[in-house]
Protein backbone atom coordinates (compact mmCIF):
# COMPACT_ATOMS: atom_id res chain seq x y z
CA UNK A 1 0.00 0.00 0.00
CA UNK A 2 2.65 2.54 1.01
CA UNK A 3 4.77 1.68 -2.02
CA UNK A 4 1.83 2.77 -4.19
CA UNK A 5 0.99 5.95 -2.25
CA UNK A 6 1.40 8.14 -5.35
CA UNK A 7 -1.58 6.33 -6.93
CA UNK A 8 -3.90 7.37 -4.10
CA UNK A 9 -6.86 9.45 -5.30
CA UNK A 10 -10.59 9.96 -4.75
CA UNK A 11 -13.62 11.23 -6.59
CA UNK A 12 -15.19 14.65 -5.99
CA UNK A 13 -18.05 12.93 -4.14
CA UNK A 14 -15.51 10.93 -2.13
CA UNK A 15 -13.67 14.10 -1.14
CA UNK A 16 -16.94 15.67 0.03
CA UNK A 17 -17.84 12.51 1.99
CA UNK A 18 -14.42 12.37 3.68
CA UNK A 19 -14.52 16.09 4.52
CA UNK A 20 -18.00 15.66 6.07
CA UNK A 21 -17.24 12.42 7.96
CA UNK A 22 -14.03 13.77 9.48
CA UNK A 23 -15.42 17.28 10.05
CA UNK A 24 -12.58 18.82 8.07
CA UNK A 25 -12.91 22.55 7.53
CA UNK A 26 -11.77 24.54 4.53
CA UNK A 27 -8.26 24.88 5.99
CA UNK A 28 -7.69 21.35 4.65
CA UNK A 29 -7.50 22.22 0.97
CA UNK A 30 -6.56 18.77 -0.36
CA UNK A 31 -8.36 15.81 1.20
CA UNK A 32 -6.19 13.27 -0.65
CA UNK A 33 -3.00 14.88 0.65
CA UNK A 34 -4.49 14.90 4.18
CA UNK A 35 -5.18 11.15 3.90
CA UNK A 36 -1.71 10.45 2.46
CA UNK A 37 -0.09 12.20 5.43
CA UNK A 38 -2.20 10.17 7.87
CA UNK A 39 -1.35 6.91 6.09
CA UNK A 40 2.38 7.71 6.08
CA UNK A 41 2.36 8.68 9.77
CA UNK A 42 4.32 6.59 12.21
CA UNK A 43 1.98 4.26 14.03
CA UNK A 44 -0.61 3.98 11.27
CA UNK A 45 -2.14 0.50 11.40
CA UNK A 46 -2.57 -0.67 7.79
CA UNK A 47 -4.25 -3.95 6.97
CA UNK A 48 -6.06 -5.52 4.07
CA UNK A 49 -9.45 -7.13 4.35
CA UNK A 50 -10.96 -8.43 1.13
CA UNK A 51 -10.85 -5.83 -1.62
CA UNK A 52 -9.96 -2.91 0.66
CA UNK A 53 -7.04 -1.54 2.62
CA UNK A 54 -7.86 -0.03 6.01
CA UNK A 55 -5.60 2.57 7.60
CA UNK A 56 -6.23 3.45 11.23
CA UNK A 57 -4.56 6.32 13.07
CA UNK A 58 -5.55 9.17 15.38
CA UNK A 59 -9.04 7.73 15.88
CA UNK A 60 -9.91 7.62 12.17
CA UNK A 61 -10.18 4.77 9.65
CA UNK A 62 -9.45 5.45 5.98
CA UNK A 63 -10.81 2.90 3.50
CA UNK A 64 -8.93 2.47 0.21
CA UNK A 65 -9.81 0.15 -2.68
CA UNK A 66 -6.91 -2.31 -3.02
CA UNK A 67 -7.01 -2.44 -6.82
CA UNK A 68 -7.69 1.15 -7.90
CA UNK A 69 -6.18 2.97 -4.87
CA UNK A 70 -9.32 5.08 -4.64
CA UNK A 71 -10.00 6.46 -1.17
CA UNK A 72 -13.57 5.29 -0.65
CA UNK A 73 -14.31 6.90 2.68
CA UNK A 74 -12.94 7.84 6.06
CA UNK A 75 -14.69 7.73 9.42
CA UNK A 76 -14.03 8.58 13.00
CA UNK A 77 -13.68 5.33 14.91
CA UNK A 78 -16.02 4.75 17.83
CA UNK A 79 -14.06 3.67 20.90
CA UNK A 80 -14.90 0.13 21.95
CA UNK A 81 -15.92 -0.60 25.51
CA UNK A 82 -12.56 -2.26 26.19
CA UNK A 83 -10.71 0.98 25.32
CA UNK A 84 -12.92 3.33 27.33
CA UNK A 85 -12.65 3.86 31.04
CA UNK A 86 -15.54 3.44 33.38
N, C-alpha and C positions, 0 to 999 in steps of 0.2 A: 504494500500500500504506500509506504513512505517513498519507495523508489519511483513511484509513479505520481508523485504529488503535483507535478506540473500539469498533469492531465485533469486535475480536479476542476470541476465547473458546476454550474447549476442553471436552471431556467429562470426567466424573470418571475414566474409564479413561485418557483422554489425559493428565490431570494426574498420575496415578500413573506412567504410562509416562515422562513427561518427568522427573519427580522421580527415578525410578530411573536413567534413562539419563544424567542429568547429575550424579548422586550428590548431590542437594540434600537437606540435612537439614531438620528441622522448623523451623529458624529462618527458612526461606523459607515464609511462611504462604500466599502467593498465587502460584501458579506462573504464571498469566496475567500478573499485574503484573510478575513477574520477566522474562518474555519480552518484554513491552512495553518495559521499560527497556533491555533488550539491543538491541532493534530500533531504538529511538530514539537509541541511543548514537552519538556521532561515530565515524565509521570503519566503521560496519556496512555490509557489502556486501550489497545487496538486489538480487535478480534473479529474473525469472520464467522458468520452464521448464515448458511445457505448462500443466497445470491448477494448478500450485503456485507459490508464492513461496518463495524460499530466502533466509534472512537469516544471514549468517556474521559472527561477531565473537568475539573472545576464545577462539578454538579450538572454538567450538560452531556447529552449523548447526541453525536452527529452520526447520521445514517448515510452511507455512501454505497451506490450500486457498484458491485465488484467488477463488472464487465465494462461499463461505460464511464466509470469514475464521476458520475453525476451525484452531487449532494442532493439527496432526496428530501431530507428534513433534519431538524435539530430540535431537541426538547430539553427542558429542565428536568432533571431526574428527581423523582419523589423519593425522599429518604425512606428506607425500609425500617421496620420496627426495630430490627437488630442494631441499626446504626444511630437510632435516636435515644436520648436519655429520658428516663422517666422521673 
